Amino acid sequence: MGNLSTPKSVQKLQTALHAKAKAEAGYRFYALYDKISREDILAYAYAQCRSNKGAPGVDGQDFADIEAYGVQRWLADEPGGWAAVPNHGLARRRESSRARKARTVQLGSSARPDMAERTQHVSVAVTVAVPF
């Protein structure tokens, strides 16, 4: 994931989550949306995505567009809030031969996620990563 150093605030969160998981093996982390949508986590996740130099997503938005708009503004203005990002991807058509015969279509997630989804996925990976 790029060659960026992890910010101290992100390391502190990772360490706290890791310690909690080690101390209580049966503990379930049901509410991590507030953690993965923190400003420092999202900014670090965006920097990780940017360092990977990925192609534009299905929405056609690329890093130059986001930087022209303003990264901090883009992170703050995500429609529906960052907790809603995993569910807002464009659906794509997938049909099996059986589905075509039955005239039904399954909807799946987008083959190429947009920039918001990529940033959200990396923020989840950063949040639950084991600190070393």
Secondary structure, DSSP 8 states (H G I E B T S, - for coil): --S----HHHHHHHHHHHHHHHH-TT------HHHHT-HHHHHHHHHHHHHTT----TT---HHHHHHH-HHHHHH--TT-GGGGGG-S--EEE--HHHHHHT--EEE--SS--HHHHHHHHHHHHHHS---
